[in-house]
Amino acid sequence: MDDGVVPHPADDCPVSYALEVSYRGTGYAGWQRQENALTVQEVLEDALETLTGSPVRVMGSGRTDRGVHARGQVASLRLARSWSCRALVHGTNRFLPDDIRVMKAQRATPGFDARRDALSKEYRYRLSRASVLSPLESWNTLQVLGDLDFAAIERATGLLVGEHDFSAFAKAGGSHVSARRRIDRADWLREEAVYIFAIAGQGFLRGMVRALIGTLLEVGRHQRTVDNFGHLLQGGERPSAGPNAPAHGLELYAVHYPTSSFSPL
């Protein structure tokens, strides 16, 4: 019986693939491989090596910090021979822990790079205003109690669309050359007591989304004004903005690419 892990007939040229990866970040020191900490990249590469019988290196669309989740992380890789997309999905998942899953595989054009070729990324952050937070939600939702002026938060959020200098929201130690980023979407979705911040753009600085949430919450608590929030989008030092919101409420929701990045099957 076909167990879904048999490769296509031999193809001697390296073949490029894109994997869509979902994970709970709670147990990991982020996406990117590190010397002395367990990361999602390391676990995924180990699973692919077990499946294919050879070392495999993957390139993620971007880093996620310790404790941050992903619904739609994308990883690019090259394999020595052609595999069916079904084989890559189900075969790799056989060797992954329950908190990491390959959701989809696609053949990519030669040289595809998940980070360099991304057109935009979307992050989402979950807040709950419920007085009691279910344990089914607490792993990926920040409970926010007390008075909160959500109309002020939404006015400040509307200022994010466009190109700005996000220096005040950048975590120290990032590799960025410029802190200017273009934001294409920034708004809030509502699911009963849960408020979901959705933000999409070309790219994000290290810690940027969590810093934005922490600062928007200060606006909602009247600890800073909407005008002050707008002023921060002109640049500034990191201490001038609010604290980083906890990592567990954040997920990398989706990454978008040109359709030309993927090969027809």
C-alpha positions in Angstrom: 0.0 0.0 0.0 1.3 3.5 -0.9 2.2 5.3 2.4 2.7 8.6 0.6 6.5 8.8 1.0 7.7 7.3 -2.3 9.6 9.8 -4.5 8.9 10.3 -8.1 11.2 8.4 -10.5 14.8 9.7 -10.3 15.5 13.2 -11.3 19.3 13.9 -11.0 19.0 17.7 -11.0 18.2 19.5 -7.7 14.5 20.5 -7.5 13.2 23.5 -5.6 10.2 23.3 -3.3 8.2 25.6 -1.0 6.7 24.2 2.2 3.9 25.9 4.1 4.6 25.2 7.8 2.4 25.7 10.8 3.6 25.5 14.4 3.0 26.4 18.0 6.0 28.4 19.0 5.6 27.8 22.8 8.3 25.1 23.1 10.8 26.7 20.7 13.4 29.5 20.8 11.9 30.8 17.5 12.3 29.8 13.9 15.9 30.2 13.1 18.5 27.5 14.0 20.6 28.4 17.1 23.6 26.8 18.8 22.2 26.1 22.2 18.4 26.2 21.9 15.8 24.1 20.1 14.2 25.9 17.1 11.6 25.1 14.5 14.1 25.2 11.6 16.3 22.6 13.3 13.4 20.2 14.0 12.1 20.6 10.4 15.5 20.0 8.9 16.0 16.9 11.0 12.7 15.5 9.8 13.5 16.2 6.2 16.9 14.5 6.6 15.3 11.5 8.1 12.8 11.3 5.2 15.2 11.9 2.3 18.3 10.3 3.7 20.5 13.4 3.2 21.1 16.7 5.0 18.5 19.3 4.0 18.8 23.1 4.6 15.6 25.2 4.5 15.3 29.0 4.3 12.3 30.5 6.1 10.4 33.5 4.9 11.5 35.3 8.1 12.3 34.7 11.7 9.7 34.3 14.4 10.9 35.0 17.9 10.7 32.7 20.9 7.2 31.7 21.6 5.6 33.2 18.5 3.4 30.9 16.4 2.9 30.5 12.7 0.0 29.5 10.6 1.6 30.1 7.3 5.4 30.2 7.6 7.0 29.4 4.2 10.3 27.5 3.8 12.2 27.0 0.6 14.5 24.0 0.0 16.2 22.1 -2.7 16.2 18.3 -3.0 18.6 16.1 -5.0 15.7 14.4 -6.8 12.0 15.0 -7.5 9.4 14.2 -4.8 5.7 14.3 -5.1 4.2 17.2 -3.0 2.0 14.7 -1.2 5.1 12.7 -0.3 6.8 15.7 1.2 3.8 16.7 3.2 2.8 13.4 4.7 6.4 11.9 4.8 7.9 14.9 6.6 5.0 15.0 9.1 5.7 11.4 10.1 8.9 12.6 11.7 7.7 15.9 13.2 6.3 16.5 16.7 2.7 17.3 17.1 3.3 21.0 17.4 4.9 21.4 14.0 3.2 20.4 10.7 3.9 20.8 7.0 0.5 21.9 5.7 1.3 22.2 2.0 4.2 21.6 -0.5 4.6 23.1 -4.0 7.2 22.8 -6.7 9.0 26.1 -7.0 11.0 27.7 -9.8 14.8 27.2 -9.7 16.5 29.5 -7.2 13.3 30.2 -5.2 14.1 31.8 -1.9 11.3 32.1 0.7 12.7 35.2 2.3 14.0 37.1 -0.7 11.1 36.4 -3.0 8.2 37.3 -0.6 6.0 40.1 -1.7 4.3 40.6 1.6 3.7 39.0 5.0 0.7 39.1 7.3 0.8 38.9 11.1 -2.1 38.6 13.5 -2.3 39.2 17.2 -5.2 37.9 19.4 -6.5 39.8 22.4 -9.4 38.8 24.6 -11.6 41.0 26.7 -13.3 38.1 28.4 -13.3 38.1 32.2 -12.4 34.4 32.2 -10.2 33.1 29.4 -10.7 29.5 28.4 -7.6 27.3 28.6 -8.4 26.4 25.0 -7.5 30.0 24.1 -4.9 31.0 26.6 -2.0 29.5 24.7 -2.5 31.9 21.8 -4.5 34.8 23.2 -3.6 37.7 25.5 -6.2 38.5 28.1 -6.7 42.3 28.5 -8.8 43.4 31.4 -9.8 46.8 32.6 -11.0 49.9 30.7 -9.8 50.2 27.1 -10.7 52.9 24.7 -11.0 50.8 21.6 -12.1 53.7 19.4 -8.7 55.4 20.1 -6.9 52.2 19.3 -8.6 52.0 16.0 -7.7 55.6 15.2 -4.1 55.0 16.0 -4.1 51.7 14.0 -5.4 53.6 10.9 -2.2 55.7 10.9 -0.1 52.6 10.2 -1.0 52.2 6.6 1.7 53.7 4.3 5.5 53.9 4.6 6.9 55.0 7.9 10.1 54.8 10.0 9.5 52.1 12.6 12.8 52.7 14.5 10.8 53.2 17.8 9.3 49.7 17.4 12.5 47.8 16.4 14.0 45.4 18.9 17.8 45.8 19.5 20.0 43.4 17.6 18.0 43.2 14.4 19.9 43.0 11.1 18.0 45.7 9.3 19.8 48.5 7.4 16.8 50.8 7.2 13.9 51.0 9.6 11.5 52.2 6.9 8.7 49.8 6.1 5.5 49.9 4.0 2.3 48.7 5.6 -0.5 47.8 3.3 -3.1 46.7 5.8 -3.7 47.4 9.5 -7.0 46.8 11.1 -8.9 44.8 13.8 -11.2 41.8 13.3 -13.8 40.9 16.0 -14.9 37.4 17.2 -17.2 37.9 20.2 -14.8 38.9 23.0 -11.7 38.3 20.9 -10.1 41.2 19.0 -7.6 40.3 16.3 -5.0 42.8 15.0 -4.1 42.1 11.4 -1.2 43.8 9.8 0.4 43.1 6.4 3.3 44.7 4.6 6.5 44.2 2.6 8.5 43.3 5.7 8.8 43.7 9.5 11.5 44.6 11.9 12.5 42.3 14.7 9.9 42.6 17.5 8.0 45.2 15.5 4.4 43.8 15.7 4.6 43.1 19.4 5.9 46.6 20.1 3.1 48.0 18.1 0.5 46.0 20.1 2.1 47.1 23.4 2.0 50.8 22.3 -1.6 50.5 21.0 -2.7 49.2 24.3 -1.1 52.2 26.0 -3.3 54.4 23.6 -6.3 52.4 24.7 -5.5 52.9 28.3 -5.0 56.7 27.7 -1.4 56.4 28.7 -0.4 58.1 25.4 -2.4 59.9 22.8 -3.2 59.0 19.2 -1.1 62.0 18.1 1.9 60.7 20.1 1.5 57.3 18.5 1.6 59.0 15.1 4.7 60.9 16.0 6.5 57.6 16.8 6.0 56.6 13.1 8.4 59.3 12.2 11.2 57.5 13.9 12.7 57.5 17.4 14.5 55.4 20.0 13.0 52.1 21.1 12.3 53.3 24.7 10.0 56.0 23.4 7.4 53.4 22.4 5.5 51.0 24.6 6.6 47.5 25.8 6.5 44.4 23.7 3.3 42.5 24.1 3.7 38.8 25.1 4.9 36.5 22.3 2.1 33.9 22.7 -0.6 36.1 21.1 1.3 36.6 17.8 1.3 34.4 14.7 2.8 34.7 11.3 -0.5 34.3 9.4 0.5 34.2 5.7 3.2 35.0 3.3 2.5 36.0 -0.3 4.6 35.5 -3.5 4.3 36.1 -7.2 2.5 33.3 -8.9 5.6 32.9 -11.1 7.5 31.6 -8.1 5.8 28.2 -8.4 6.1 25.7 -11.2 3.0 24.1 -12.8 2.8 20.4 -11.9 
